[in-house]
Amino acid sequence: MISQLLFNCGSTGSFSNELTLHRSPSSCTLKTAAFVDATDSRYGFSSKDLRKLGGSEVSRLGDLMSIDHEWSCKVPNPDSIITKLPAYGSRIIFKLYWDTAPLACENFATLCTNGSSLDLLCNKKPKPAPIGECGKELSYKNSIIHRVVKGFIIQGGDFVFGNGSGGESIYNGKKFKDERAGLLLKHDRAGILSMGNSGKNSNTSQFFITLDKAPQCDGKHVVFGHVVSGMEVIRAVESYGEGSEPTVPITITDCGAYTPLWTPGSGSWFDRPDSESYSGITPEFMIRPRVGILAPNKEVAEKFKMALGEHASTLLIVADDIEGGDECIVKEAMNPLENFALDIMVAAPACAGLLASMDIPSSWIDAVKGLPSESVIPSKGEVFLVAKPVDALHYILDRSWVAKRSGWLLSGSFL
């Protein structure tokens, strides 16, 4: 069984979900990319690829599309033209508490993996999800986030009606009981994964993720996991909350098992125009490395964050904010690596000495044992880098294991 989801399952499971915010033909980069590809000679763009254009070229795209005789009719609303790639990814990874709430975890994991196309260890065409008692596929794939309450929760999992009034479990469609150990856990921070219900022992497929402490849910809802990475995606979803409903459609476009060191942990999809493709596009997953920044103070940490921009998902580890000396700083830095929340650790020169006490986590060594034979454990030099803020992105693209992984396309590689 997998322990972390995108969604991975095992004794402590992880899984991953991909959320797409209002992705439609008129409101994403799809048409912008197609416009650049088709009119590069007409307007003298430096490349046919939107991702390779300079800032001044990108700033002109909206005006050019709205006045172009051929393309203006394809984008009747100039405000819908999006020329920049998203500043956040679309992927969320959860860790499931199998020992605490096995029924809820099994239900959630199965609904994530049913019909999933994210199993990168399998070259076979994904099997369609089974049909439930409700007549709908038993899968979270293509279901929506129907409830967003700022400062409280985001909720989804109603693949029956899509409004919070439906849902179906994998247990012959029946509601299943609350698990006492899960009820005893607290909704004490943002990122807690918990079952939605309509009362005692009424769990189906609905779930919610906390956006802050939610003590009003304690003892009433079964806690069965937490967010490992992707909180920036959740915060982006929260920003679209108004009242109790999202202001734009938010869809779980895919979900499945997360395989550490094999499945990209963060990124977003880019529809590259492709005349050779039947559909006219080839989707490419633009990976955003999950980078831990080990800096002496907050000012330096913010310089790193600004330098990496939208090309990395960053976790700031500020030495000045951690009490207890070097040992505690090392522990704080290693914990997210051990739990597969980070891919790389970049240390400022002032913190370089701390890297001597860090090494490849034991969990990474264990994870590689279940991967294909060509998989190797990244070297310490590919995981732990020392760089100044101005050099950080270059070092990641040139020296990190993420950049060297065959078939992985990094967002920053188009600069």
Helices and strands as residue ranges (DSSP letters): E 4-5, E 14-21, H 29-43, G 50-52, H 55-67, G 72-74, G 78-80, E 91-96, H 102-113, E 145-149, E 153-156, H 180-184, E 192-195, E 207-210, G 215-217, E 223-229, H 231-238, E 241-242, E 245-246, E 250-257, E 267-273, E 281-287, E 290-295, H 298-308, G 309-311, E 313-318, G 319-321, H 326-338, E 344-347, G 349-357, H 362-368, H 380-383, E 384-386, G 389-391, H 392-399, H 401-404, E 409-410, G 411-414
